[in-house]
Amino acid sequence: LCVLGFAGAEEGGAETGSRLAARRARFVAAEIAKQGVERDRIRAEARTRGFTQGGRPGVQRAPAVRVVLMPVAG
């Protein structure tokens, strides 16, 4: 699983947003692990809206985390 935590430009700037997005992703990853998924099978990553291409500055978004199920390589 890949857990993507998001934060926007309105949430404190680039550095603060990255930390916030990472914290959101780690929290959700830990909750998934509590449900029985092995922690080493879960990857947590930060994404920042508004600092990357495609972001729309000034658009308010709720805090978000997206979980992506990735296929097994092999």
N, C-alpha and C positions, 0 to 999 in steps of 0.2 A: 504494500500500500504506500502511496505517496500522499502525505497530508500537506496541503498548501495553505499557509496562513497569509491573509491579506491585510494591508493597511493603506490608507490613502494619504495624500499630501496634507490634508487638513488635520491629520492626527499627529502633528508635532514636527514635521520636517523629515528629510530623507533618512537620517541616522536613527532618530526616534521611531519613525515608521517601520524601518527594517527590524529593529529590536522588538517592537510590538507585534509585527507579523510573525516573527520567529517564535515569540512566546505563545501566541495563539496556536500555531502549528504544533509546538511541543506539548501543550496542554491536551489538545485533541488526540495526539499520538499516544500520550500516557493513558488517556481514558480508553482508547481502543485496546491498548495492551492489557488493561484491567479486565477487559471482556474475554481475554484468552488468546489474543493474537500475539505471537512471539515478537518481542520488541525489536529484534534484529531484522524483522521482515517489514518494519514500518520506517519510512523515511519522512522527516519533517523538513519543510523548506519555507522560506519567507518570500513573499511577493509584495511589491509596493505599487499601488495604483497611483497614477499621477506623475510618477518618476520614470515610467517606462513607456515605450511607444504604445499608443492606443489608449492611454489613460486620458480621462477628461477632467482637467482641473476644474474645481468649483462644483463638481457634481457630488452631492452628499451620498454616501453609501453606508449601510450598516456594517458593523464588524463582520468579517466573513472568514470561513475556512472551507476549503474544498478538499474532499477525499477522492483520490484517483486510484482505481484498482488497475494494477499493471499486470500484463500477462507474464507467465513464467518463461524465462529464456530456456531454450533447449531444443 
